[in-house]
Amino acid sequence: MTPESKYENMGGNSMKLLVPVDGSAASVNAIKKAIEIAKRENSSIKFISVIRNEESRKFKRNENLWRQVDGSSIIEGRDTSLDKEEAVKKVKENAMDVLDSILTELDLGDVKIEKEILIGEPYEKILETVENENFDLLVIANRGFSKIKSFFLGSVVHRVISESPCPVLVIHTDFES
């Protein structure tokens, strides 16, 4: 693939930025920085949110428990519990609502954007997206964990930095754009 063909669908030689969003203040700062870069460099941005598999299972369990408590299954006279696909759909919708609410508060200007909600292990899905879609820069938030805490948690950011095939710009929680 030539450098020119890599960008032919975007109409020119613009960079492609990827920004993982988790709804934290740090990820909002990463979004702001990516927008700043995109405006300056005539770049496009893809925003992704990655939901861990266990989040959709928790949502399904909680929703089904609530339906038992509120009596909706008795009132309707049938089993109204969510199946796995419905739970994943609802969790994805909620994540997209969060992403949309963040983006509507910001001035995107003429920046071309794309949004996607993924299910899986965050660092794996971020890296898969970078590799499969040939991004030029990954702008990711560091939530500011202490060195000890991030050592035990196995930070997503550390794994992404060490394995990313493209440059990674890490934005800290206290960054002001």
C-alpha positions as CSV (number, residue, x, y, z in Angstrom):
1,M,0.0,0.0,0.0
2,T,1.4,3.3,-1.0
3,P,1.2,6.3,1.4
4,E,-1.2,8.0,-1.0
5,S,-3.6,5.1,-1.3
6,K,-3.7,4.8,2.5
7,Y,-5.7,8.1,2.6
8,E,-7.5,8.1,-0.7
9,N,-10.9,7.6,1.0
10,M,-10.3,10.8,3.0
11,G,-9.5,13.0,0.0
12,G,-5.9,13.9,0.6
13,N,-2.9,13.4,2.8
14,S,-4.5,13.8,6.2
15,M,-3.6,11.9,9.3
16,K,-5.9,9.4,10.9
17,L,-6.2,9.7,14.7
18,L,-7.7,7.1,17.1
19,V,-9.0,8.1,20.5
20,P,-10.3,5.6,23.0
21,V,-12.9,7.1,25.3
22,D,-14.0,5.8,28.7
23,G,-16.0,8.8,29.9
24,S,-13.3,9.9,32.4
25,A,-12.1,13.4,32.7
26,A,-8.7,12.2,31.4
27,S,-10.4,10.8,28.2
28,V,-12.2,14.1,27.7
29,N,-8.8,15.8,27.8
30,A,-7.5,13.3,25.2
31,I,-10.5,14.1,23.0
32,K,-9.8,17.8,23.3
33,K,-6.1,17.3,22.3
34,A,-7.1,15.1,19.4
35,I,-9.5,17.7,18.1
36,E,-6.8,20.4,18.4
37,I,-4.4,18.2,16.4
38,A,-7.1,17.3,13.8
39,K,-8.0,20.9,13.2
40,R,-4.4,21.9,12.8
41,E,-3.4,18.9,10.6
42,N,-6.6,18.4,8.6
43,S,-7.0,15.0,10.2
44,S,-9.9,12.7,10.8
45,I,-10.7,11.1,14.2
46,K,-12.2,7.8,15.1
47,F,-13.5,7.6,18.7
48,I,-14.0,4.2,20.2
49,S,-15.3,3.0,23.5
50,V,-14.5,-0.5,24.6
51,I,-16.8,-2.3,27.0
52,R,-15.5,-5.3,28.8
53,N,-17.5,-8.5,28.4
54,E,-18.3,-8.6,32.1
55,E,-20.0,-5.2,31.9
56,S,-22.7,-6.5,29.6
57,R,-23.1,-9.6,31.8
58,K,-23.5,-7.3,34.9
59,F,-26.0,-5.1,33.0
60,K,-28.0,-8.2,32.0
61,R,-28.0,-9.5,35.6
62,N,-29.0,-6.2,37.1
63,E,-31.7,-5.5,34.5
64,N,-33.2,-8.9,35.0
65,L,-33.2,-8.5,38.8
66,W,-34.8,-5.1,38.5
67,R,-37.6,-6.6,36.3
68,Q,-38.3,-9.2,39.0
69,V,-38.4,-6.5,41.7
70,D,-40.6,-4.0,39.7
71,G,-43.0,-6.8,38.8
72,S,-42.9,-6.1,35.0
73,S,-42.6,-9.8,34.3
74,I,-45.7,-10.6,36.4
75,I,-47.7,-7.7,34.9
76,E,-46.9,-8.7,31.3
77,G,-47.5,-12.4,32.1
78,R,-44.4,-13.6,30.4
79,D,-40.6,-13.8,30.8
80,T,-39.3,-10.3,30.2
81,S,-35.7,-11.0,31.1
82,L,-33.0,-9.8,28.7
83,D,-31.0,-12.2,26.7
84,K,-27.3,-11.7,26.0
85,E,-27.8,-10.0,22.6
86,E,-30.3,-7.5,24.1
87,A,-28.0,-6.7,27.0
88,V,-25.0,-6.1,24.7
89,K,-27.2,-3.9,22.5
90,K,-28.4,-1.8,25.6
91,V,-24.8,-1.5,26.9
92,K,-23.6,-0.3,23.5
93,E,-26.4,2.2,23.3
94,N,-25.6,3.6,26.7
95,A,-21.9,3.9,25.8
96,M,-22.8,5.7,22.5
97,D,-25.0,8.1,24.5
98,V,-22.1,8.9,26.8
99,L,-19.8,9.4,23.8
100,D,-22.3,11.6,22.0
101,S,-23.0,13.7,25.1
102,I,-19.2,14.4,25.4
103,L,-18.8,15.3,21.7
104,T,-21.8,17.6,21.6
105,E,-20.1,19.8,24.2
106,L,-17.0,20.3,22.1
107,D,-16.3,22.3,19.0
108,L,-15.4,19.7,16.3
109,G,-15.3,22.3,13.5
110,D,-15.0,20.5,10.1
111,V,-13.2,17.5,11.6
112,K,-14.4,14.3,10.0
113,I,-15.3,11.9,12.8
114,E,-16.3,8.3,13.2
115,K,-17.6,6.5,16.4
116,E,-17.7,2.9,17.3
117,I,-18.5,0.9,20.4
118,L,-16.6,-2.4,20.8
119,I,-16.9,-5.3,23.3
120,G,-13.9,-7.0,24.7
121,E,-10.6,-6.5,26.5
122,P,-9.8,-2.7,26.1
123,Y,-6.1,-3.0,25.2
124,E,-6.7,-5.8,22.7
125,K,-9.6,-3.9,20.9
126,I,-7.6,-0.7,20.8
127,L,-4.6,-2.4,19.3
128,E,-6.7,-4.4,16.8
129,T,-8.3,-1.2,15.7
130,V,-5.0,0.6,15.3
131,E,-3.6,-2.3,13.2
132,N,-6.7,-3.1,11.1
133,E,-7.4,0.5,10.2
134,N,-3.8,1.9,9.8
135,F,-4.0,4.8,12.2
136,D,-1.2,7.3,12.2
137,L,-1.5,8.5,15.8
138,L,-3.2,7.1,18.9
139,V,-4.3,9.7,21.5
140,I,-5.0,8.0,24.8
141,A,-5.7,9.1,28.3
142,N,-3.7,8.2,31.3
143,R,-5.9,8.2,34.3
144,G,-3.0,9.1,36.6
145,F,-2.6,5.9,38.6
146,S,0.3,5.8,40.9
147,K,3.2,3.6,39.8
148,I,2.3,1.0,42.4
149,K,-1.3,0.9,41.5
150,S,-0.7,0.7,37.7
151,F,1.9,-2.1,38.3
152,F,-0.8,-4.2,40.0
153,L,-3.6,-3.3,37.7
154,G,-1.7,-4.0,34.5
155,S,-2.6,-0.6,33.0
156,V,-4.3,-0.6,29.6
157,V,-2.2,2.4,28.6
158,H,1.1,0.7,29.4
159,R,0.1,-2.3,27.3
160,V,-1.0,-0.2,24.4
161,I,2.1,1.9,24.4
162,S,4.4,-1.1,24.4
163,E,2.6,-2.9,21.6
164,S,1.2,-0.1,19.4
165,P,2.4,-0.1,15.8
166,C,1.9,3.7,15.6
167,P,3.0,6.6,17.8
168,V,1.0,7.1,21.0
169,L,0.3,10.4,22.6
170,V,-0.6,10.0,26.2
171,I,-2.7,12.8,27.8
172,H,-2.6,13.0,31.6
173,T,-5.7,13.7,33.7
174,D,-4.5,17.2,34.7
175,F,-3.8,18.3,31.0
176,E,-5.5,21.5,30.1
177,S,-6.1,22.2,26.4
